[in-house]
Amino acid sequence: MTSQTITAAASGTFQLGDLTVNRVGFGAMRLPQHGEAFAADAVPRDRDQAVGVLRRAVELGVNHIDTAAFYFSPLRSANELINQALTPYQDDLVISTKVGPGRDPSGQWLPHASPEQLRGQVEENLRQLGRDHLDVVNLRIVGTDSIAERFGALAELRKAGLIRHLGLSNVRPHHLSEAQTIAPVVCVQNMYGVGASPEQKEFLRSCGEQHIAFVPFYSIAGTGREGGATTEDSAEVHAIARAHHLSPAQIRLAWTLHQGAHVLAIPGTGDPEHLAQNVATGALRLSADELTVLDSHS
Ligand SMILES: NC(=O)c1ccc[n+]([C@@H]2O[C@H](COP(=O)([O-])OP(=O)(O)OC[C@H]3O[C@@H](n4cnc5c(N)ncnc54)[C@H](OP(=O)(O)O)[C@@H]3O)[C@@H](O)[C@H]2O)c1
């Protein structure tokens, strides 16, 4: 498999509402800085490199990009980089963003947005991306409390035409059920990867049954989280990687894509080589035996 020639189309497509995207997309959180996202001493990434990665992603067929207004380092903002790199936007490009968390201009985290503040966060994304509507907005939450008021506020903005489709992030099944009584939900974006718990696997499966896209984050980074791909991969992951002449990161990513046709990958990178590898992963087929080994991972 030559990673240079494989495009995101090899991963197949899935629907986000009425929008069709290739299953391998791109996460923009790594673009504003090197190393750990949100670090107080973050080193901003070279602008040309970040813009180049975004343009290369689209050239490679990526048409689903995940972002947020709170993805910024002292000198770079993911939304502003997307705007610079990709405008005028291709008709088939779907940009998903998320609201709820916020950071002040110095990067300090603010309390999660109230229903009233969500409109301002949606407008902030519109301004930064240079769009008149947002394709997909995820309500990103913490905790187990009711989301009815906050999701209701976003449903109003959808009715007003500022948002086309709504999703949820960092949620449990009862949040999805609650939101669905208010407005349609097209995607769930949760942390997910090799070693996922039975509950997480069941939630993923139930999203598929409802034709809701499941969008895993940290599927390469794993427990390294904001810090990046710092987790030591197991001997099994290494062995499967060696058998395919691929990297452990690609095996972790491929495993998520094998969890269902409704899984949309959004690997994050600022490295053009890693980008090409991640896109190429969409063409990889793991065997039943390999999946069994990876499934039994904890
Ligand atoms: N909803 C939420 O709460 C939430 C939370 C976190 C993230 N997200 C979204 O999910 C996206 C994915 O998460 P992520 O970017 O943290 O994690 P990820 O894709 O799981 O992993 C990214 C890390 O792995 C490295 N990497 C990427 N491709 C690689 C490859 N082929 N080989 C080796 N290393 C590779 C990256 O470093 P290099 O730059 O060196 O490649 C980076 O350190 C984010 O970009 C963001 O859009 C959402």
The ligand as an SDF file (V2000), in Angstrom:
LIG
                    3D

 48 52  0  0  0  0  0  0  0  0999 V2000
  -14.7910   16.5740   21.5060 N   0  0  0  0  0  0  0  0  0  0  0  0
  -13.7290   16.6180   22.2610 C   0  0  0  0  0  0  0  0  0  0  0  0
  -13.8180   16.7560   23.4860 O   0  0  0  0  0  0  0  0  0  0  0  0
  -12.3750   16.4760   21.6370 C   0  0  0  0  0  0  0  0  0  0  0  0
  -11.2580   16.3100   22.4630 C   0  0  0  0  0  0  0  0  0  0  0  0
  -10.0320   16.1840   21.8530 C   0  0  0  0  0  0  0  0  0  0  0  0
   -9.9080   16.2090   20.4780 C   0  0  0  0  0  0  0  0  0  0  0  0
  -11.0010   16.3820   19.6970 N   0  0  0  0  0  0  0  0  0  0  0  0
  -10.8980   16.3810   18.2250 C   0  0  0  0  0  0  0  0  0  0  0  0
  -10.4200   15.1190   17.8390 O   0  0  0  0  0  0  0  0  0  0  0  0
   -9.2900   15.2490   16.9710 C   0  0  0  0  0  0  0  0  0  0  0  0
   -8.4050   14.0400   17.1490 C   0  0  0  0  0  0  0  0  0  0  0  0
   -7.7890   14.0930   18.4250 O   0  0  0  0  0  0  0  0  0  0  0  0
   -6.2100   14.3440   18.5550 P   0  0  0  0  0  0  0  0  0  0  0  0
   -5.7770   15.2230   17.4680 O   0  0  0  0  0  0  0  0  0  0  0  0
   -5.8890   14.7300   19.8930 O   0  0  0  0  0  0  0  0  0  0  0  0
   -5.7310   12.8770   18.6470 O   0  0  0  0  0  0  0  0  0  0  0  0
   -5.3330   11.7130   17.7110 P   0  0  0  0  0  0  0  0  0  0  0  0
   -5.6580   11.9030   16.3050 O   0  0  0  0  0  0  0  0  0  0  0  0
   -5.8160   10.5610   18.4480 O   0  0  0  0  0  0  0  0  0  0  0  0
   -3.7370   11.8000   17.8950 O   0  0  0  0  0  0  0  0  0  0  0  0
   -3.0090   12.9280   17.5630 C   0  0  0  0  0  0  0  0  0  0  0  0
   -1.6010   12.7040   18.0670 C   0  0  0  0  0  0  0  0  0  0  0  0
   -1.0310   11.6000   17.3770 O   0  0  0  0  0  0  0  0  0  0  0  0
    0.0240   12.0400   16.5200 C   0  0  0  0  0  0  0  0  0  0  0  0
   -0.2090   11.3920   15.2230 N   0  0  0  0  0  0  0  0  0  0  0  0
   -1.2140   11.6380   14.3280 C   0  0  0  0  0  0  0  0  0  0  0  0
   -1.1020   10.8260   13.2710 N   0  0  0  0  0  0  0  0  0  0  0  0
   -0.0110   10.0400   13.4970 C   0  0  0  0  0  0  0  0  0  0  0  0
    0.6250    9.0140   12.7540 C   0  0  0  0  0  0  0  0  0  0  0  0
    0.1750    8.6110   11.5560 N   0  0  0  0  0  0  0  0  0  0  0  0
    1.7280    8.4290   13.2980 N   0  0  0  0  0  0  0  0  0  0  0  0
    2.2100    8.8150   14.4980 C   0  0  0  0  0  0  0  0  0  0  0  0
    1.6560    9.7870   15.2320 N   0  0  0  0  0  0  0  0  0  0  0  0
    0.5520   10.4000   14.7340 C   0  0  0  0  0  0  0  0  0  0  0  0
   -0.0450   13.5430   16.4810 C   0  0  0  0  0  0  0  0  0  0  0  0
    1.2290   14.1130   16.4290 O   0  0  0  0  0  0  0  0  0  0  0  0
    1.8270   14.7530   15.0510 P   0  0  0  0  0  0  0  0  0  0  0  0
    1.2780   16.1350   14.9510 O   0  0  0  0  0  0  0  0  0  0  0  0
    3.2810   14.6910   15.2930 O   0  0  0  0  0  0  0  0  0  0  0  0
    1.3840   13.8610   13.9360 O   0  0  0  0  0  0  0  0  0  0  0  0
   -0.6890   13.8630   17.8230 C   0  0  0  0  0  0  0  0  0  0  0  0
    0.2740   13.8590   18.8440 O   0  0  0  0  0  0  0  0  0  0  0  0
   -8.6670   16.5780   17.3980 C   0  0  0  0  0  0  0  0  0  0  0  0
   -7.7970   17.1030   16.4400 O   0  0  0  0  0  0  0  0  0  0  0  0
   -9.9040   17.4040   17.6440 C   0  0  0  0  0  0  0  0  0  0  0  0
  -10.3930   17.9250   16.4060 O   0  0  0  0  0  0  0  0  0  0  0  0
  -12.2310   16.4910   20.2660 C   0  0  0  0  0  0  0  0  0  0  0  0
  1  2  1  0
  2  3  2  0
  2  4  1  0
  4  5  1  0
  4 48  2  0
  5  6  2  0
  6  7  1  0
  7  8  2  0
  8  9  1  0
  8 48  1  0
  9 10  1  0
  9 46  1  0
 10 11  1  0
 11 12  1  0
 11 44  1  0
 12 13  1  0
 13 14  1  0
 14 15  2  0
 14 16  1  0
 14 17  1  0
 17 18  1  0
 18 19  2  0
 18 20  1  0
 18 21  1  0
 21 22  1  0
 22 23  1  0
 23 24  1  0
 23 42  1  0
 24 25  1  0
 25 26  1  0
 25 36  1  0
 26 27  1  0
 26 35  1  0
 27 28  2  0
 28 29  1  0
 29 30  1  0
 29 35  2  0
 30 31  1  0
 30 32  2  0
 32 33  1  0
 33 34  2  0
 34 35  1  0
 36 37  1  0
 36 42  1  0
 37 38  1  0
 38 39  2  0
 38 40  1  0
 38 41  1  0
 42 43  1  0
 44 45  1  0
 44 46  1  0
 46 47  1  0
M  CHG  2   8   1  16  -1
M  END
$$$$
